[in-house]
Amino acid sequence: MSDAAFTFLTAGEICFGRGVAGKAVARALGFGARVLMVHGANPARAEWLMEGLRGAGAEVVGFACGHEPDVGLIEAGVEAARDHGAQVVVSLGGGAVIDAGKAVAALVPATRPMLDHMEVVGRGLPLEADPLPFIALPTTAGTGAEVTKNAVIGVPEAGRKVSLRDARMLPDLALVDPGLTDGLPKAVTLASGLDAVTQVIEPYVSSKANRMTDALCRAAIAPGLRALRLLVDVGEDQAARDDLAWCSLSGGLALANAGLGAVHGLAGPIGGVSPAPHGAVCGRLLPFVLEENARRAEGVTAVRLAEVRGWIAEAFGGAPDEAPATLEAWAREAGLPGLQAMGLEPAQFGAVAEAAVASSSMKGNPVALDVACLHKILYCAG
């Protein structure tokens, strides 16, 4: 953990702050005039950017990502981009929309079948050619997908969510404007915000942490927790939105370089067999994973987990030793459902635990958790 030598990869350029979304039109045109605009289910939310691009002379085609991306959606997006002769892909939306755009940009120049490049269910081959230029504008503070090198894609016939991954998939430009997250519904803020804080906590305690990721996580965990509680318990607050957006960006930077842990090790298989939203799943699992990790932790890992408990206690009250239970109770009272209410059946717990043990995210977990332990976590979170 935190060895002196490390490698750090991220987006080609990151612009953070209120108003930076205004740079999107000029920067997109710098890559080409034929734009594929990937947006959420409601195209009206992206109309300001599409009209801005058209007004500046771009030829724009919209492509809707109304749900977490799967193979069929990505294939349709690749076809739309090729038919349009797209020169640049722009994603405006949450993590699903950004992952969809990232995958489409990667696969438009490809000649091999998509599954050849997929992990677990495919051959995991590297891309044959550089992706199309890709710009990401996140509208939620959650996944940090704007600075990661993979896209998580559902494969329904395999009952799994797996990654398309290549360092060249890192966005050319990430425009992280907290103003785009203003006014998000409470349920979205809760689920995406819990994902954001999970993604700075897991890299901080990861067995693959390094000095750079440590610096990012230490500066983001406490402000992210405080911002999440304020936005959910009190209401809209610009400074809190800014802090949560920073937490999300920091998590994306950290996880891309230090990995994750058991929360995401379990969340991946859960997403493949149920309709449960990713952020909500992570938020539900986090307290129970923290407890199980703490039971087995020694040395630096134990110290870091104690720091995390202290930061949670500062944000949510209570004693540090009881912090995971405090966080779980707060999230539940705020409306976060259990796993069964999200669509995961108890009969699926065993298969999910088995799949999680072999997942790439588990490689970063700071202690070894076997199938029986992971099954216990699922039962508690159910």
C-alpha positions as CSV (number, residue, x, y, z in Angstrom):
1,M,0.0,0.0,0.0
2,S,1.3,3.5,-1.0
3,D,4.6,2.2,-2.5
4,A,7.0,5.0,-3.6
5,A,6.8,4.0,-7.3
6,F,3.5,4.4,-9.2
7,T,1.9,5.1,-12.5
8,F,-1.0,7.5,-12.8
9,L,-3.3,7.7,-15.8
10,T,-6.2,10.1,-16.4
11,A,-8.1,12.1,-19.0
12,G,-6.2,14.2,-21.5
13,E,-7.5,17.4,-19.9
14,I,-9.7,18.1,-16.9
15,C,-11.6,21.3,-16.5
16,F,-13.4,21.7,-13.1
17,G,-15.6,24.4,-11.8
18,R,-18.9,26.2,-12.3
19,G,-19.3,27.4,-15.9
20,V,-16.7,25.1,-17.5
21,A,-19.6,23.4,-19.5
22,G,-19.6,26.6,-21.6
23,K,-16.4,25.4,-23.2
24,A,-18.0,22.3,-24.7
25,V,-19.0,23.8,-28.0
26,A,-15.7,25.3,-29.0
27,R,-13.7,22.3,-27.7
28,A,-15.9,19.8,-29.5
29,L,-15.5,21.6,-32.8
30,G,-11.8,21.5,-32.3
31,F,-12.0,17.7,-32.8
32,G,-14.4,17.8,-35.8
33,A,-17.7,19.2,-37.0
34,R,-19.7,15.9,-37.1
35,V,-20.8,15.2,-33.6
36,L,-22.5,12.2,-32.0
37,M,-24.2,13.5,-28.9
38,V,-24.9,10.8,-26.3
39,H,-27.6,11.9,-23.7
40,G,-30.1,10.4,-21.3
41,A,-33.6,9.3,-21.9
42,N,-34.9,12.8,-22.2
43,P,-33.1,14.6,-25.1
44,A,-34.5,18.0,-23.9
45,R,-31.9,18.0,-21.1
46,A,-29.2,18.1,-23.8
47,E,-30.9,20.5,-26.1
48,W,-28.9,23.5,-24.9
49,L,-25.6,21.8,-26.0
50,M,-26.9,20.3,-29.2
51,E,-28.3,23.7,-30.3
52,G,-25.1,25.4,-29.3
53,L,-23.1,23.0,-31.5
54,R,-25.5,23.4,-34.4
55,G,-25.4,27.2,-34.0
56,A,-21.6,27.0,-34.3
57,G,-21.8,25.0,-37.5
58,A,-21.6,21.4,-36.3
59,E,-23.7,18.6,-37.7
60,V,-25.1,16.8,-34.6
61,V,-27.0,13.5,-34.2
62,G,-28.4,12.6,-30.8
63,F,-28.2,9.1,-29.3
64,A,-30.3,8.3,-26.2
65,C,-28.9,6.1,-23.4
66,G,-32.0,5.7,-21.2
67,H,-30.6,2.9,-19.0
68,E,-27.3,1.4,-17.9
69,P,-25.6,0.4,-21.2
70,D,-25.7,-3.1,-22.5
71,V,-24.3,-4.8,-25.6
72,G,-27.3,-4.0,-27.7
73,L,-27.3,-0.3,-26.8
74,I,-23.6,0.0,-27.5
75,E,-24.0,-1.7,-30.9
76,A,-26.8,0.6,-31.8
77,G,-24.7,3.6,-30.8
78,V,-21.7,2.4,-32.9
79,E,-24.0,2.0,-35.9
80,A,-25.4,5.5,-35.4
81,A,-22.0,7.0,-35.1
82,R,-20.7,5.3,-38.3
83,D,-23.9,6.2,-40.2
84,H,-23.3,9.9,-39.2
85,G,-19.6,9.8,-40.0
86,A,-19.0,11.0,-36.5
87,Q,-15.6,12.7,-35.9
88,V,-16.1,13.3,-32.1
89,V,-18.4,11.8,-29.4
90,V,-19.8,14.0,-26.6
91,S,-21.6,12.5,-23.6
92,L,-23.8,14.7,-21.4
93,G,-25.3,12.8,-18.5
94,G,-24.7,10.4,-15.6
95,G,-22.2,7.6,-15.4
96,A,-24.3,5.3,-17.7
97,V,-24.4,8.0,-20.4
98,I,-20.6,8.6,-20.1
99,D,-19.8,4.9,-20.2
100,A,-22.0,4.5,-23.3
101,G,-20.3,7.4,-25.1
102,K,-16.9,6.1,-24.1
103,A,-17.6,2.6,-25.4
104,V,-19.1,4.0,-28.7
105,A,-16.1,6.2,-29.3
106,A,-13.8,3.2,-28.7
107,L,-15.6,0.8,-31.0
108,V,-16.4,2.9,-34.0
109,P,-12.9,2.4,-35.5
110,A,-12.8,-1.3,-34.4
111,T,-13.0,-4.2,-36.9
112,R,-13.2,-7.1,-34.4
113,P,-16.5,-8.1,-32.8
114,M,-17.3,-6.1,-29.7
115,L,-17.1,-9.2,-27.4
116,D,-13.4,-9.7,-28.5
117,H,-12.6,-6.6,-26.4
118,M,-14.8,-7.4,-23.4
119,E,-13.4,-8.7,-20.1
120,V,-14.7,-12.0,-18.5
121,V,-17.3,-12.9,-21.2
122,G,-15.0,-12.2,-24.1
123,R,-11.3,-12.3,-25.0
124,G,-10.3,-9.0,-23.4
125,L,-8.2,-8.0,-26.4
126,P,-6.8,-4.4,-26.5
127,L,-8.3,-2.0,-29.0
128,E,-6.9,-2.2,-32.5
129,A,-7.1,1.5,-33.2
130,D,-7.4,4.7,-31.3
131,P,-10.9,5.7,-30.3
132,L,-12.7,8.7,-31.7
133,P,-12.1,11.8,-29.7
134,F,-14.4,11.8,-26.6
135,I,-15.6,14.6,-24.3
136,A,-17.5,13.9,-21.1
137,L,-19.7,16.2,-19.2
138,P,-21.1,14.6,-16.0
139,T,-24.5,15.7,-14.8
140,T,-24.4,13.6,-11.6
141,A,-21.8,13.4,-8.9
142,G,-21.3,9.7,-8.6
143,T,-19.3,7.4,-10.8
144,G,-16.3,9.5,-11.9
145,A,-16.6,7.9,-15.3
146,E,-15.3,11.1,-16.9
147,V,-11.7,10.2,-15.8
148,T,-11.7,6.3,-16.1
149,K,-10.4,4.0,-18.8
150,N,-13.3,1.6,-18.9
151,A,-17.0,1.3,-19.7
152,V,-19.2,-1.0,-17.7
153,I,-21.5,-2.9,-20.1
154,G,-24.3,-5.4,-19.3
155,V,-24.2,-8.7,-21.2
156,P,-27.7,-10.0,-20.6
157,E,-27.1,-13.5,-22.1
158,A,-24.3,-14.0,-19.6
159,G,-26.1,-12.4,-16.7
160,R,-23.1,-10.1,-16.0
161,K,-21.9,-6.6,-16.2
162,V,-18.3,-6.4,-17.4
163,S,-15.8,-3.8,-18.6
164,L,-14.5,-2.8,-21.9
165,R,-11.1,-1.4,-20.9
166,D,-8.2,0.2,-22.5
167,A,-6.0,3.1,-21.5
168,R,-6.8,4.9,-24.7
169,M,-10.5,5.1,-23.6
170,L,-9.7,7.8,-21.2
171,P,-11.6,10.9,-22.3
172,D,-9.7,13.5,-24.2
173,L,-11.5,16.2,-22.2
174,A,-13.6,16.0,-19.0
175,L,-15.7,19.1,-18.3
176,V,-16.8,18.8,-14.7
177,D,-19.2,21.6,-13.9
178,P,-21.0,21.2,-10.6
179,G,-23.7,23.5,-11.8
180,L,-24.9,20.6,-14.0
181,T,-25.8,18.7,-10.8
182,D,-27.8,21.5,-9.2
183,G,-31.4,20.5,-8.4
184,L,-31.0,16.8,-8.8
185,P,-33.8,14.9,-7.0
186,K,-33.0,13.7,-3.5
187,A,-33.1,10.0,-4.5
188,V,-30.6,10.6,-7.3
189,T,-28.3,12.7,-5.0
190,L,-28.4,10.0,-2.3
191,A,-27.6,7.0,-4.6
192,S,-25.0,8.8,-6.7
193,G,-23.5,10.5,-3.7
194,L,-23.1,7.3,-1.9
195,D,-21.3,5.9,-5.0
196,A,-19.0,8.9,-5.0
197,V,-18.0,8.5,-1.3
198,T,-17.6,4.8,-1.8
199,Q,-15.2,5.5,-4.6
200,V,-12.9,7.6,-2.5
201,I,-13.0,5.3,0.5
202,E,-12.3,2.0,-1.4
203,P,-9.2,3.3,-3.2
204,Y,-7.9,4.9,0.1
205,V,-7.9,1.5,1.8
206,S,-7.0,-0.5,-1.3
207,S,-4.0,-2.7,-1.4
208,K,-3.0,-0.9,-4.6
209,A,-3.1,2.7,-3.1
210,N,-0.3,5.0,-3.9
211,R,0.8,8.5,-2.9
212,M,-1.1,10.3,-5.6
213,T,-4.4,8.4,-4.9
214,D,-3.9,8.9,-1.1
215,A,-3.6,12.7,-1.6
216,L,-6.8,12.7,-3.7
217,C,-8.8,10.5,-1.3
218,R,-7.7,12.2,1.9
219,A,-8.8,15.6,0.5
220,A,-12.2,14.3,-0.7
221,I,-13.6,11.8,1.8
222,A,-14.6,14.1,4.6
223,P,-15.9,17.0,2.4
224,G,-17.9,14.4,0.3
225,L,-19.5,12.9,3.3
226,R,-20.5,16.3,4.8
227,A,-21.8,17.5,1.4
228,L,-23.9,14.4,0.9
229,R,-25.5,14.7,4.4
230,L,-26.2,18.4,3.9
231,L,-27.8,17.9,0.4
232,V,-30.0,15.0,1.6
233,D,-31.0,16.3,5.1
234,V,-31.2,20.1,4.5
235,G,-31.6,20.7,0.8
236,E,-30.0,22.5,-2.2
237,D,-26.6,24.1,-1.5
238,Q,-24.1,25.2,-4.2
239,A,-21.0,24.8,-2.0
240,A,-22.1,21.2,-1.2
241,R,-22.8,20.4,-4.8
242,D,-19.3,21.7,-5.6
243,D,-17.8,19.5,-2.8
244,L,-19.7,16.4,-4.0
245,A,-18.6,16.9,-7.6
246,W,-15.0,17.2,-6.4
247,C,-15.5,14.0,-4.4
248,S,-16.8,12.2,-7.5
249,L,-14.0,13.4,-9.7
250,S,-11.4,12.4,-7.1
251,G,-12.9,9.0,-6.8
252,G,-12.7,8.5,-10.6
253,L,-9.1,9.6,-10.6
254,A,-8.3,7.3,-7.6
255,L,-10.1,4.2,-8.6
256,A,-8.6,4.3,-12.1
257,N,-5.2,4.1,-10.5
258,A,-5.6,2.2,-7.2
259,G,-8.6,0.0,-7.8
260,L,-11.6,-0.6,-5.7
261,G,-12.7,-3.3,-3.3
262,A,-15.4,-5.7,-2.1
263,V,-18.2,-3.1,-2.5
264,H,-17.7,-3.0,-6.3
265,G,-16.7,-6.6,-6.4
266,L,-20.2,-7.4,-5.3
267,A,-21.9,-4.6,-7.1
268,G,-20.8,-5.8,-10.6
269,P,-22.4,-9.3,-10.4
270,I,-25.5,-7.8,-8.7
271,G,-25.9,-5.4,-11.6
272,G,-25.8,-8.4,-14.0
273,V,-28.7,-10.3,-12.4
274,S,-31.0,-7.6,-11.1
275,P,-32.3,-4.1,-12.1
276,A,-30.7,-2.6,-9.0
277,P,-29.2,0.8,-9.6
278,H,-25.4,0.7,-9.2
279,G,-25.0,3.7,-6.9
280,A,-27.8,2.5,-4.6
281,V,-26.2,-0.9,-4.4
282,C,-22.8,0.5,-3.5
283,G,-24.3,2.7,-0.8
284,R,-26.2,-0.3,0.7
285,L,-23.1,-2.5,0.7
286,L,-20.5,0.0,2.0
287,P,-21.3,-0.1,5.7
288,F,-21.2,-3.9,5.9
289,V,-18.0,-4.2,3.8
290,L,-16.4,-1.7,6.1
291,E,-17.3,-3.8,9.1
292,E,-16.0,-7.0,7.7
293,N,-12.8,-5.4,6.5
294,A,-12.2,-3.9,10.0
295,R,-12.6,-7.3,11.6
296,R,-9.7,-8.7,9.7
297,A,-7.5,-5.6,9.3
298,E,-4.0,-5.1,10.7
299,G,-1.3,-2.5,10.5
300,V,-1.7,0.3,8.0
301,T,-5.1,-1.1,6.8
302,A,-6.5,-1.0,10.3
303,V,-5.3,2.6,10.7
304,R,-6.9,3.7,7.5
305,L,-10.2,2.0,8.2
306,A,-10.2,3.8,11.6
307,E,-9.6,7.1,9.8
308,V,-12.6,6.4,7.6
309,R,-14.8,5.6,10.6
310,G,-13.7,8.9,12.1
311,W,-14.6,10.9,9.0
312,I,-18.0,9.2,8.9
313,A,-18.6,9.9,12.6
314,E,-17.7,13.6,12.0
315,A,-20.2,13.9,9.2
316,F,-23.1,11.8,10.6
317,G,-22.5,11.8,14.4
318,G,-22.1,9.0,16.8
319,A,-18.9,7.2,17.9
320,P,-16.3,6.2,15.3
321,D,-16.5,2.5,16.3
322,E,-20.2,2.6,15.4
323,A,-19.7,4.6,12.2
324,P,-20.7,1.9,9.7
325,A,-24.0,1.3,11.5
326,T,-24.6,5.0,11.8
327,L,-24.1,5.4,8.0
328,E,-26.4,2.5,7.3
329,A,-29.1,3.8,9.5
330,W,-28.9,7.3,8.0
331,A,-29.1,6.0,4.4
332,R,-32.0,3.8,5.2
333,E,-33.9,6.6,6.9
334,A,-33.1,8.8,3.9
335,G,-34.9,6.3,1.6
336,L,-32.2,3.9,0.5
337,P,-33.8,0.4,0.1
338,G,-32.3,-3.0,0.8
339,L,-31.0,-5.3,-1.9
340,Q,-34.1,-7.4,-2.0
341,A,-36.2,-4.3,-2.5
342,M,-34.0,-3.4,-5.4
343,G,-34.7,-6.8,-7.1
344,L,-31.9,-9.1,-5.8
345,E,-33.4,-12.4,-4.6
346,P,-31.8,-14.3,-1.7
347,A,-31.5,-17.3,-3.9
348,Q,-29.0,-15.3,-6.0
349,F,-26.7,-14.4,-3.1
350,G,-24.6,-17.5,-3.5
351,A,-23.9,-17.0,-7.2
352,V,-23.2,-13.3,-6.7
353,A,-20.7,-14.1,-3.9
354,E,-19.0,-16.7,-6.1
355,A,-18.7,-14.2,-9.0
356,A,-17.5,-11.4,-6.8
357,V,-14.5,-13.5,-5.5
358,A,-13.2,-13.6,-9.1
359,S,-13.9,-10.0,-10.0
360,S,-11.2,-7.5,-10.8
361,S,-12.4,-5.1,-8.0
362,M,-11.8,-7.7,-5.3
363,K,-8.0,-7.5,-6.1
364,G,-7.9,-4.2,-4.4
365,N,-9.7,-5.1,-1.3
366,P,-7.3,-4.7,1.6
367,V,-8.1,-8.0,3.3
368,A,-9.2,-11.4,2.0
369,L,-12.9,-12.0,2.0
370,D,-14.1,-15.5,1.1
371,V,-17.4,-16.6,-0.4
372,A,-19.0,-17.2,3.0
373,C,-18.1,-13.7,4.2
374,L,-19.4,-12.1,1.0
375,H,-22.6,-14.1,1.4
376,K,-22.9,-12.8,4.9
377,I,-22.5,-9.2,3.6
378,L,-25.3,-9.8,1.1
379,Y,-27.6,-11.2,3.7
380,C,-27.0,-8.2,6.0
381,A,-27.5,-5.7,3.1
382,G,-30.6,-7.6,1.8
